[in-house]
């Protein structure tokens, strides 16, 4: 294998590892293990990738949780409801029927 071919192989492997890492944020642990096994990496590297993926998932959940909390803390739900009701009309339609019971 020439130096250029090896370089391309390492680049392809690095890309696949990167995309597997990013994709791992949205995968289950079993899916991650399967993807890492497909890469045919040494056990230590595969273990490190799994740990890194789990850590990234945990950190992402924390960041998203904090951002959602900040967003919802800034919302004034009562004010939003008042504004919505001022700008919309409420229409309720109902049908009521009385039917005789069937005799046994």
Secondary structure as the mmCIF struct_conf table of DSSP 4:
data_model
#
loop_
_struct_conf.conf_type_id
_struct_conf.id
_struct_conf.beg_label_comp_id
_struct_conf.beg_label_asym_id
_struct_conf.beg_label_seq_id
_struct_conf.end_label_comp_id
_struct_conf.end_label_asym_id
_struct_conf.end_label_seq_id
HELX_RH_AL_P HELX_RH_AL_P1 UNK A 3 UNK A 23
HELX_RH_3T_P HELX_RH_3T_P1 UNK A 24 UNK A 26
BEND BEND1 UNK A 27 UNK A 27
HELX_RH_AL_P HELX_RH_AL_P2 UNK A 29 UNK A 38
TURN_TY1_P TURN_TY1_P1 UNK A 39 UNK A 40
HELX_RH_AL_P HELX_RH_AL_P3 UNK A 43 UNK A 74
HELX_RH_AL_P HELX_RH_AL_P4 UNK A 77 UNK A 87
HELX_LH_PP_P HELX_LH_PP_P1 UNK A 100 UNK A 103
#
